[in-house]
Amino acid sequence: MRGWWRDLTDLVLPGECGGCGAPRTVLCAKCRAVLSRAVAHRVRPVPEPSGLPVVHAAARYADEVRATLLAHKERGALALAGPLGAVLAGAVRAGLPGARSGSWPGAGGAWSRGIGAPVLLVPVPSGRRAVRARGHDPARRIALAAAGELRRSGVPARALGVLRQRRAVADQSGLNSRQRLDNLAGALAVAPGGARLLSEGLVVLVDDVMTTGASLTEAARAVRSAAGPVSNAAGTGAVYRGETWESREEQNVGSTRERTGRWPARQGITGAGGAGGVVDVVCAAVVAASPDSFEINRN
């Protein structure tokens, strides 16, 4: 209810630009242009955690981008999920197999050429306490918008919120990289029934921001530890109920899903499911990353 009310308020009474504070607009033309010009790059935190997948980020976590992400996350400017999702979609595309060779639609190729399976955007979940305080899960909402953006460009994609926190964790603020890894170690798990869904496509972990990489590393561990494929037995309903909720939320962030009733069937690909059915992670993508993590791109 809180998320619905905030969506309506943003549409009827837009307060100020999330990026610069300009009045009477959710995102001004200048800040929207900053986001739209973002070009995804490979990023790597220093030190790089063991087990961190390849990560692409669309922008540096600074200035208008940082302010926009914080407005969405902490101040409930939910209308920003759409533009942030479009930026995240660009980072996802950059990490997909064939991105450099041009075998995905945005590069003028056909998605079915040698790939075929859907892209599964798996958001890193916020803690229950944070979700209650904010009234929404920022990464999940942006992932839904990104999935819609990818589908509109011809890439079959879905947001799959199957990661759950299985224990409480301390506030990450004020912790260094080592402490964050220790704090999150073993904190995430795939929900019952999630492993089978994860084996049906290319798994891409997504989040709004990467600083030390600890959250993405723990998410990757949880996904890789998931057994798959599993039978369509009791327990899968927990995931499908979440999927119904996601469909409603996807409408709230402005995407238009075709109601086909089913997602594309899995086709044989490399990277969707590992040997013996073990799920693996193709890559990770974020809207923004700490400026230092972009140093990998310097010659």
C-alpha positions as CSV (number, residue, x, y, z in Angstrom):
1,M,0.0,0.0,0.0
2,R,2.8,2.4,0.9
3,G,4.5,1.8,-2.5
4,W,1.2,2.4,-4.4
5,W,0.6,5.6,-2.6
6,R,4.1,6.9,-3.3
7,D,3.7,6.1,-7.0
8,L,0.4,8.1,-7.1
9,T,1.9,11.0,-5.2
10,D,4.9,11.1,-7.6
11,L,2.6,11.3,-10.6
12,V,0.2,13.9,-9.2
13,L,2.5,16.0,-7.1
14,P,6.1,15.6,-8.3
15,G,8.3,17.3,-5.6
16,E,11.8,17.8,-6.8
17,C,14.4,16.3,-9.2
18,G,16.1,13.3,-7.6
19,G,19.4,14.3,-9.1
20,C,19.7,18.0,-8.5
21,G,16.7,19.1,-6.5
22,A,15.1,21.2,-9.2
23,P,11.4,21.8,-8.3
24,R,8.2,20.3,-9.8
25,T,9.8,17.4,-11.6
26,V,10.8,13.8,-10.6
27,L,13.9,14.0,-12.9
28,C,14.9,17.1,-14.8
29,A,16.1,17.1,-18.4
30,K,19.7,17.7,-17.4
31,C,19.8,14.8,-14.9
32,R,17.9,12.5,-17.2
33,A,20.5,13.3,-19.9
34,V,23.3,12.4,-17.5
35,L,21.7,9.0,-16.9
36,S,20.9,8.4,-20.6
37,R,24.5,9.1,-21.6
38,A,25.9,6.5,-19.2
39,V,28.0,3.9,-20.9
40,A,28.6,0.6,-19.0
41,H,32.1,-0.4,-18.1
42,R,33.7,-3.4,-16.4
43,V,34.4,-2.5,-12.8
44,R,36.4,-4.2,-10.1
45,P,36.6,-3.2,-6.4
46,V,40.0,-3.1,-4.6
47,P,40.5,-5.4,-3.0
48,E,38.5,-7.7,-5.2
49,P,36.6,-10.4,-3.2
50,S,37.1,-14.0,-4.1
51,G,34.1,-15.3,-5.9
52,L,32.9,-12.0,-7.2
53,P,31.5,-12.4,-10.8
54,V,32.4,-10.1,-13.6
55,V,30.6,-6.8,-12.9
56,H,29.6,-4.0,-15.2
57,A,28.4,-0.6,-14.0
58,A,26.7,2.1,-16.0
59,A,28.0,5.1,-14.0
60,R,30.2,6.3,-11.2
61,Y,28.5,6.6,-7.8
62,A,28.8,10.3,-7.6
63,D,27.0,13.6,-8.2
64,E,23.6,13.4,-9.9
65,V,23.7,9.6,-10.2
66,R,24.4,9.2,-6.5
67,A,21.7,11.7,-5.6
68,T,19.2,10.0,-7.9
69,L,19.9,6.5,-6.4
70,L,19.5,7.8,-2.9
71,A,16.3,9.6,-3.8
72,H,14.9,6.4,-5.0
73,K,16.2,4.2,-2.2
74,E,15.9,6.4,0.9
75,R,13.3,9.0,0.0
76,G,10.8,6.8,-1.8
77,A,10.9,8.6,-5.2
78,L,9.6,5.4,-6.8
79,A,9.0,7.1,-10.2
80,L,12.8,7.0,-10.6
81,A,12.8,3.2,-11.0
82,G,12.0,3.5,-14.7
83,P,15.0,5.7,-15.7
84,L,17.3,3.8,-13.3
85,G,16.1,0.5,-14.7
86,A,16.9,1.7,-18.3
87,V,20.5,2.4,-17.1
88,L,20.8,-1.0,-15.4
89,A,19.6,-2.7,-18.6
90,G,22.6,-1.2,-20.4
91,A,24.9,-2.6,-17.8
92,V,23.3,-6.0,-18.1
93,R,23.7,-6.0,-21.9
94,A,27.4,-5.2,-21.6
95,G,28.0,-8.4,-19.6
96,L,25.9,-10.8,-21.6
97,P,27.6,-13.5,-23.8
98,G,28.1,-12.1,-27.3
99,A,27.8,-8.5,-26.2
100,R,31.2,-7.7,-27.8
101,S,30.6,-9.7,-30.9
102,G,27.2,-8.1,-31.6
103,S,25.0,-11.1,-31.1
104,W,22.4,-9.3,-29.0
105,P,19.7,-7.1,-30.4
106,G,21.0,-3.7,-29.2
107,A,24.1,-4.3,-31.4
108,G,22.1,-5.1,-34.5
109,G,22.1,-8.9,-34.0
110,A,19.4,-11.4,-33.2
111,W,19.1,-12.7,-29.7
112,S,18.3,-16.2,-30.9
113,R,21.7,-16.4,-32.6
114,G,23.5,-18.9,-30.5
115,I,21.9,-17.9,-27.2
116,G,18.1,-18.1,-27.0
117,A,17.5,-18.6,-23.3
118,P,16.0,-15.8,-21.2
119,V,18.1,-13.5,-19.1
120,L,17.2,-13.9,-15.4
121,L,17.9,-10.7,-13.4
122,V,18.3,-11.8,-9.8
123,P,18.3,-8.7,-7.4
124,V,20.4,-8.7,-4.2
125,P,17.7,-8.4,-1.6
126,S,17.5,-5.7,1.1
127,G,17.1,-6.7,4.7
128,R,13.6,-7.1,6.1
129,R,14.1,-4.2,8.5
130,A,15.3,-1.9,5.6
131,V,12.4,-2.9,3.4
132,R,9.9,-2.1,6.2
133,A,11.6,1.3,6.9
134,R,11.7,2.3,3.2
135,G,8.4,0.7,2.1
136,H,10.1,-1.0,-0.8
137,D,13.0,-3.0,-2.0
138,P,15.1,-0.7,-4.3
139,A,17.1,-3.3,-6.1
140,R,14.1,-5.4,-6.9
141,R,12.1,-2.5,-8.2
142,I,14.9,-1.4,-10.5
143,A,15.4,-5.0,-11.7
144,L,11.8,-5.1,-12.7
145,A,12.1,-1.9,-14.7
146,A,15.4,-3.2,-16.3
147,A,13.7,-6.5,-17.3
148,G,11.0,-4.6,-19.1
149,E,13.5,-2.4,-20.9
150,L,15.4,-5.5,-22.1
151,R,12.3,-7.1,-23.4
152,R,11.4,-4.0,-25.3
153,S,14.7,-4.2,-27.0
154,G,14.2,-7.8,-28.0
155,V,16.0,-9.6,-25.2
156,P,13.8,-12.1,-23.3
157,A,14.3,-11.1,-19.7
158,R,12.6,-11.5,-16.3
159,A,13.3,-10.3,-12.8
160,L,13.6,-13.3,-10.5
161,G,13.5,-12.4,-6.8
162,V,14.5,-15.8,-5.4
163,L,17.3,-14.7,-2.9
164,R,16.3,-14.5,0.7
165,Q,18.1,-13.4,3.9
166,R,18.3,-16.4,6.2
167,R,19.8,-14.5,9.1
168,A,20.1,-10.9,10.4
169,V,23.1,-8.9,9.4
170,A,24.6,-5.8,10.9
171,D,24.4,-2.4,9.2
172,Q,27.1,-2.3,6.5
173,S,27.8,1.4,6.9
174,G,31.1,2.0,8.7
175,L,32.4,-1.5,7.9
176,N,35.5,-2.0,5.7
177,S,35.6,-4.5,2.9
178,R,36.8,-7.4,5.0
179,Q,34.2,-6.7,7.7
180,R,31.5,-6.5,5.1
181,L,32.4,-9.9,3.7
182,D,32.4,-11.4,7.2
183,N,29.1,-9.7,8.0
184,L,27.4,-11.2,4.9
185,A,29.0,-14.6,4.8
186,G,26.3,-17.2,4.6
187,A,23.5,-14.6,5.0
188,L,21.7,-15.3,1.7
189,A,20.0,-18.4,0.3
190,V,17.8,-19.3,-2.7
191,A,14.2,-19.7,-1.8
192,P,12.5,-23.1,-2.1
193,G,11.8,-23.8,-5.7
194,G,14.2,-21.1,-6.9
195,A,16.9,-23.4,-8.1
196,R,14.7,-24.9,-10.8
197,L,13.8,-21.4,-12.0
198,L,17.5,-20.3,-12.0
199,S,18.4,-23.2,-14.2
200,E,16.2,-22.0,-17.0
201,G,18.3,-19.1,-18.3
202,L,21.3,-16.8,-18.0
203,V,21.6,-15.7,-14.4
204,V,22.7,-12.0,-14.0
205,L,23.0,-10.7,-10.4
206,V,21.8,-7.1,-10.2
207,D,22.0,-4.3,-7.6
208,D,21.7,-0.6,-7.5
209,V,25.2,0.2,-6.2
210,M,28.5,-1.7,-5.7
211,T,31.1,-0.4,-3.3
212,T,33.2,-3.3,-1.9
213,G,31.5,-6.1,-3.8
214,A,30.6,-8.0,-0.6
215,S,26.8,-8.1,-1.4
216,L,27.3,-9.4,-4.9
217,T,29.9,-11.9,-3.8
218,E,27.5,-13.4,-1.2
219,A,24.7,-13.4,-3.7
220,A,26.9,-15.3,-6.2
221,R,27.8,-17.8,-3.5
222,A,24.1,-18.4,-2.7
223,V,23.2,-18.9,-6.3
224,R,26.1,-21.2,-7.0
225,S,25.2,-23.3,-4.0
226,A,21.7,-23.8,-5.1
227,A,20.9,-27.4,-6.1
228,G,19.1,-27.7,-9.4
229,P,17.1,-28.6,-11.3
230,V,14.4,-29.6,-8.8
231,S,11.0,-31.1,-9.2
232,N,7.9,-29.0,-9.4
233,A,6.9,-29.9,-5.9
234,A,5.6,-28.2,-2.8
235,G,7.6,-25.2,-2.0
236,T,7.8,-23.7,-5.5
237,G,4.7,-21.8,-4.7
238,A,6.8,-19.4,-2.5
239,V,8.6,-18.3,-5.6
240,Y,5.6,-18.1,-7.9
241,R,3.7,-16.0,-5.4
242,G,6.6,-13.6,-5.5
243,E,6.4,-13.6,-9.2
244,T,2.8,-12.5,-9.2
245,W,3.7,-9.6,-6.9
246,E,6.5,-8.7,-9.3
247,S,4.1,-8.6,-12.2
248,R,2.0,-6.0,-10.4
249,E,5.1,-4.0,-9.4
250,E,6.4,-4.1,-12.9
251,Q,3.3,-2.2,-14.0
252,N,3.9,0.4,-11.3
253,V,7.4,1.2,-12.8
254,G,6.0,1.7,-16.3
255,S,7.0,-1.4,-18.2
256,T,4.5,-3.3,-20.4
257,R,4.6,-7.0,-20.1
258,E,2.9,-9.2,-22.7
259,R,0.6,-11.6,-20.9
260,T,1.6,-14.8,-22.6
261,G,1.2,-16.9,-19.6
262,R,4.6,-18.5,-20.0
263,W,8.2,-17.4,-20.4
264,P,10.4,-18.6,-23.2
265,A,11.4,-22.2,-22.8
266,R,15.0,-22.9,-22.0
267,Q,17.3,-23.8,-25.0
268,G,20.7,-25.3,-24.8
269,I,23.3,-22.7,-23.9
270,T,26.6,-22.4,-22.1
271,G,26.3,-20.7,-18.7
272,A,22.6,-21.2,-17.9
273,G,23.2,-24.2,-15.7
274,G,26.4,-25.8,-14.7
275,A,27.5,-29.4,-14.9
276,G,25.2,-31.7,-12.9
277,G,22.5,-29.0,-12.8
278,V,24.4,-26.7,-10.6
279,V,23.3,-23.1,-11.2
280,D,26.1,-20.6,-12.1
281,V,26.2,-16.8,-12.5
282,V,27.0,-15.4,-15.9
283,C,27.8,-11.9,-14.6
284,A,26.6,-9.1,-12.4
285,A,25.4,-5.6,-13.3
286,V,24.8,-2.4,-11.2
287,V,23.6,1.1,-11.9
288,A,26.6,2.6,-10.3
289,A,29.9,1.7,-8.6
290,S,32.4,3.5,-6.5
291,P,34.7,5.7,-8.7
292,D,37.8,3.7,-7.7
293,S,36.4,0.5,-9.2
294,F,36.5,2.1,-12.7
295,E,40.3,2.2,-12.5
296,I,40.4,-1.2,-14.2
297,N,39.5,0.5,-17.5
298,R,42.7,2.7,-17.5
299,N,45.6,1.5,-19.6
